[in-house]
Amino acid sequence: NNFAYVEPDVCYTSDGVPVLLHDATINRTARNADGTELSSTINIYDITYAQSQNYDFGIWKGATYAGTKIPKLIELLAYAKKVGLGLYIELKPSHGYVTEDILDIVGVVKSYGMLKNTTFVSNTQGYLNTILTAYPNVRCGLIHDTVTADDITWASGKLLAGNDVFISTKYDNYTAKLTECISANVPLEIYGTASTDPTLGQIGDYISGVTCNALNVSLEMRDDVI
C-alpha cells in the first residue's frame, strides 16, 4: 500500500520471544485452531512462543486471513528492512517491561540495522528515558491522550540535551496544547483520528505526523468516499 511507516506493539511470550500484539491478552485477536473463541483469558506473557502457534490470529478478521500466526518482531524487522519500511514501535505499560526487555527490543532493532528507521513511542517517560540513556540518537515520542505541562517539560529538556523527541496526543485534544508546544519548540503529532474525518486535511503545518488505522488515507479522504 506504499506506506512509509507502520506502528506495531511489541510484547514478550513467557520464554522471552518478542512478538507483535496490541493487547496484553490474546483473546480479542486469537482463536482456536478450529476458529472458535477462546474459553478463558490468556495473557501473552503466560504462554510460550510454541504455545502461541496453536492459535489462529487471522480468522477473527476474516476468512482471507485464516491460519495467520502471531508474528515475531524479527520477522517484521526483516520485512521492513527489505522494503524500506519505517517503524513506530510502541511500548505499552500493560506489557510490563523491565529495563532489560526495553534494551533487548532496541538491541534487536539495532542488529537489523533499523535504528535510523525506527521511532519508539510510549506513554511512559521511564521507558523512553531508558532508551535515550543507552541510545541518545534514537527518535522517541511521548504519547498521551491529554498532554500535560510535565510532558512538555520532559520533551523540552530532552530536546535541549540533543535528543530527537516529540509529543503525540489524541486528535480531539491537540488544539488545546498546540500553542504550548509551539512556544516550547516541541514537535507535535496526533493519533486517534478517523481516517474519513474531513477536518484531517485541515491540520496545521506544525503537526509533523498523524497515526490512524486507515489502510489508505489518501483514498479514504476522497470526497466521493466520504
Disulfide bonds with the S-S distance in Angstrom:
none
